[in-house]
Amino acid sequence: MSVKGEIEERVAELLEPILEEEGLELYDVEWHPAGKHSYLKIFIDREGGVTLGDCERVSLQIGDILDVEDLIPSRYFLEVSSPGLTRELKKEGHYRRSLGCSVRVVLKSGRTLVGTLSDVVEGGFVLTTGEGDVQVSYEDVARARLEFEDR
């Protein structure tokens, strides 16, 4: 596993008890090493969404723990936020939670699909588009993101 992956995995482990106590769940952790401009981004969520107060509490708690653990020896910026309305879908769990939602998928081939996420299947998902159902393999996805639906 890469150093990036190890840091992300360890941060996720450290976050688990904090988020459980706050009634939150971890959506994603991203470590972006770039010297003195490095970023650790933590995305939290819960049914009904998160508040600025939720983000502040988690940021303070994990910041203190990361200082003690000295997991990241260099300077970095810590950002704790919601994944947002147009959140990126990266993991199978993200797709499962988004069933029934409108999704924009950019394939590695360059083709873009927009439709309703209708099923999650072994190794991929089914998108219902205006042209019918399209089964997409996770391996073929360059980017997938929820589309904002104004209801």
N, C-alpha and C positions, 0 to 999 in steps of 0.2 A: 504494500500500500504506500502511496506517496505521502510526503510530509503534509501536503495540503489535506489529503484524505484523513490522515491520522489526527490532525488538529480539529477538523470538522467533526470527526467521530467522538473525540474526547470532550469537546465542548458540548455536544449533544448529550453525552453521559452526565456531565456536570449540571446541565440544565434540567434534567428529568425531575429531580425532587423539587426544584424551585417551581417549575411549571405545574406539577401535580398539586402542590400546596395552593397555588393561585387559581386552579381550575382552568388552566390553559393547556394548549398542546403545541408541540414544536412542528412547524411547517417545513422549515429548512434552515440550514446553517451554511454560509458561504465564507470561505477564507480567501481573500484576494491579496497575496503578498506582493508588495511593490515598494520595498525599502521603507523610507519614512512616510510613505503614503499608503501603507497597508491598511486594509479594512477587514474587520470581522463583522459580517452581517448575520443577524439572527431574526428569523421571521416566525412570529407566534400567531396563534389563532385560537378561536373558540366559536362555538355556535352563537350566532348573533354578532360576532365581530369583537375586536379588542379596542380598548380605549388608550388614550395617551398615558393615562395613569398606569395602566397595565404595563406598557412599554417602559415607563420610567422605573417602576418597581423591579422588573426583571433586569433591566440594565444595571441598576445599582447592585443588585444581589450577585449577578454573574460577574460583574466587573470586579467586585471584592474577591470572589472566589478565584478568578483568573489571575489576579495580582498575587494571591497566596500560592497558587499552583505553579506560577511562573511558566505556564504552558507555552506562551509566546514571548520569547526573550527580547524581541525588538519592539519598538513603538508601533502602535496601530490605533486606528479609530474603531470604536465599537458602536454599532448601529443596531437597535432593536426596533422592529416595526411589524406591522401587519403585512401579509403578502399582497394585500390590495384587491380591488374588484377585478382587475385584469391579471390576476396572478398567473405565474408561469407554472406549467405542469411538468414535473421532472420525474416523479416517482409513481409507481403503480398506485399507491395510496392516494396520491393527488388526483389521479384519474377517477378512482372509485368514488371519492368524495364529490366529484364534479359531474356525476351521472345526471343527465337531464339538462345540463347547462350548454350554452352556446360556446363553441371553441373554434379558434383559428389555429390551424396546423400548417407549418411550413416544413415540407419534406426536404431531405438532403438533395433530392433531384431538382429542387427549386420550385416545384409545384406547391400551390397554396390551396388548402381545403378549409371550408367554413361550414359548420353544421352543428348538430346536437350530438353530444356524447351519449350514445345509447347503450353501450355495453363495454365491459372490460373482459377480454378473453386472454387465453394463454399467450403471453408474449406481445400483447398489443391491445387494441381497442377498436370499437366500431363507431363510426361517425355517420350519422344520418344527414345527408345533404339533399339539395334539391334534385339531384340525379339518382338518389337512392342510397343504400347503405354501402359504406366503404370500410373494409377492414384494413387497419393500419398497424404495422409492426413498430414497436418502440425503436427498433434499430434504424428505421427509415426516417425518424423524426429529427429534424434539425432544431425546431422550436415549436412549442405548443403553449397556448395561453388562452385563458378565458376571455370571451368577448363581453363587453359591457352591454347589458340588456336594460334598456330604459322601460320600466314597466309602469 
